[in-house]
Amino acid sequence: MPSRFRRIVLRASGVLLVVLGALHLAVTPFITRFVEQGASPDAVDWLTPPMLLNHILVGILLLPLGILVFYSAQDAAAGASWALMVSRTIALTVAALPLTLFLLVGTRYFAAVPFLVATIVVCVASAALLAAAFSPVRNWQEWLNLRS
């Protein structure tokens, strides 16, 4: 993958992760209402705190992951080992999200538009991150070294 394209893909993936984190935080009140409307008062008292912790924690953690991918994109595209490690670690972490989502949740929530949008965003970000983080680094100087 050309270095310029790798940088663009990594930066776009970082932005997608930040958007996903913001979306996660934005829909938290709606999910709280769904729990309140669909469960008994005792169940609401029991279910709401862990649901809020989980949803807010994931939203907050996605923000710095996206920022780190965006920040390291230039150096990862140039082949800097620290930046490649950051982008590859985050790519593998994000790639686990769609698989975990499908295995644990199934497809029953895809009628909810925010859930569907978040799933699409995480799948696109995951595929783009994996492709950009793990494609061979080929910049002009590296290419010249390989040819000699």
N, C-alpha and C positions, 0 to 999 in steps of 0.2 A: 504494500500500500504506500503510495507516495506520501512523503512527510507532510506536505501541506494539507492533503486530504485527511490524514490521520489526525492532525491538529484540529481541523474543522469538526470531524466526527467526535473526537473526545470533548471538545468544548460544547458541542450541541448536546451530547449525552450528559455532561455536567449540568447544563441548563435544564434538561428534562428531569434529572433527579431533584433539582431544586424545586421545579414545578410540582413534581410528585409529592415532595415533602410539604409544600404549601397546600396542595390539594388535600393531603391527609389531615392537616391541621384544620382546614376550612370545613371539612365535612364532619368533624367530631361532634359538633352540637346536633347535627341531624341524626347521627347514630345514637346519641344519648336519647333523643326523642323517640326513636324506634324502639329502644329498650324500654323506655317508660310506657309507651303505648302497648307493647306486646307482652309485658310481663306483670306479674302481681307486684304489689308494693314491696313485699319482702324480697322477691327476686331482684327487683330494681336496686334495692339497697345492697344486695349481694353482688350483682353483676356490674353495676356502673363503675365502681372504683378500678377494678382490673381492666375493664374495657378502656376507660379513659387513660390509664397508665400506658397501656399497650399502644393505643392509637396516637397519643401525644408523643410518646417516646420514639416510635417509628418515624413520625413526621419530623421531629427535631433531628434525629440521626441522619435522615436523608439529606437534610440541608448541608451539613458539612461534607458529606460524601460527594455531593454534586459540586460544591465549591472546590474541594480538593482535586477532583477530576479536571475541572475547568482550569485551575491554577497550574496543574502539572502538565497540561496538554502540550504546551510549547516545547518543554524539555523532553517529554516522552516522544514527541514526534522527531526530535533530534537524536533520540537514542540514549538519553541520560539514564543510568541504571536506577537511580532513586525514583525518578518519575515513572519509569516503566514498572517498577515494583508497586508504586502507589496505584497506577491505573490498572494493573493486572489484578491486584488484590481486591480493589473495588469492583472490577468487572466480574470476578468470580463470586463475590458476595452478592452483587445485584443479580447475577444469573441464577442464583439459588432462590430468589424471590418468586418468580413465576412458577417454577416447579413446585415449590412448597405451597404456594397459593392453590394451585390446581389439585395437589394431593390432599390437602387438608380441608379446603372449602368446597371443591367441586365447582359446578357451574350454576348452582341455585341462586347466586346473587347477581348474575349478569344482567338481570332486568333493571337493576339500579344503575342509572347513567353514570354517577360518579365512580361507582365500582368498576364499571366497564371502561371508562376513560382511564382510571388509574392502572388497570390491568394492561391496557394497550400501551400506555406510556412506559410502564416498567418492562414490558416485552420488547418494545422498540429500543429503549435505552440499553437493555441487557444485550440484545443482538449487536447493536452498534458498538457498545463498549468492548465486547468480546472480540469483534472483528478488528477494531482499532488497537486494542491493547496487545493482542497476540499475533498480529501479522508481522512478518519480518521487517525490521528497520532497514530501510534502504535510502540513505541520503547520498548525495553526489560523491562525497569523499569516501564513504564506505564502498560505493560501487567501484570507484577507481582502485581502492585497495584490493577488492576481490578480483579485479581484472589483471592485476600485475602479479 
